[in-house]
Amino acid sequence: MKKIFLLLFMIYSGSVFAYITTDPNDPNIQAVCRDGTYSTSRGSGTCSHHGGVDHYID
């Protein structure tokens, strides 16, 4: 599946970007959003435009 970059934001110094994707096989996934999308972010603001975090991936 094609990655959908719905939300981009900087983490720490701005050298790393987190994104939302619909690809469940993306190796960078850190959280599952309540709307069924996936985020490569952890922490404040994760899935903020997608209903919040359903759960984090360990």
C-alpha positions in Angstrom: 0.0 0.0 0.0 1.0 3.5 -0.6 2.0 5.6 2.4 -0.2 8.6 3.0 1.5 11.6 4.6 -1.4 13.2 6.3 0.5 14.7 9.1 4.2 15.6 9.2 5.9 17.1 12.2 9.4 17.4 13.6 10.7 15.4 16.5 13.6 16.7 18.6 15.9 18.7 16.5 13.8 18.4 13.3 16.0 15.8 11.7 13.5 13.0 12.1 10.0 13.1 10.7 7.0 11.1 11.9 4.1 10.3 9.7 0.7 8.6 9.5 0.4 5.6 7.1 -2.3 3.1 6.1 0.4 0.4 5.5 0.3 -2.1 8.4 3.6 -3.5 7.2 5.6 -0.3 7.6 8.5 -1.2 9.9 8.5 2.2 11.6 5.0 2.0 13.1 4.9 2.9 16.8 1.1 3.4 17.4 -2.3 2.4 16.0 -4.7 5.3 15.8 -8.4 5.0 16.7 -9.4 5.5 13.0 -7.3 2.5 11.9 -4.3 4.3 10.6 -0.8 3.9 11.9 1.7 6.4 13.3 5.5 6.3 13.4 5.4 8.7 16.4 5.2 8.2 20.2 4.3 10.8 22.7 2.3 14.0 22.7 0.3 14.7 19.6 0.5 11.1 18.2 -2.7 10.4 16.2 -4.1 13.8 17.2 -6.1 14.2 13.9 -7.0 10.5 13.8 -9.1 10.1 17.0 -6.1 9.6 19.3 -4.0 6.6 20.0 -5.8 3.2 20.3 -2.6 1.5 21.4 1.2 1.6 21.1 3.2 -1.2 19.6 5.8 -2.7 21.9 
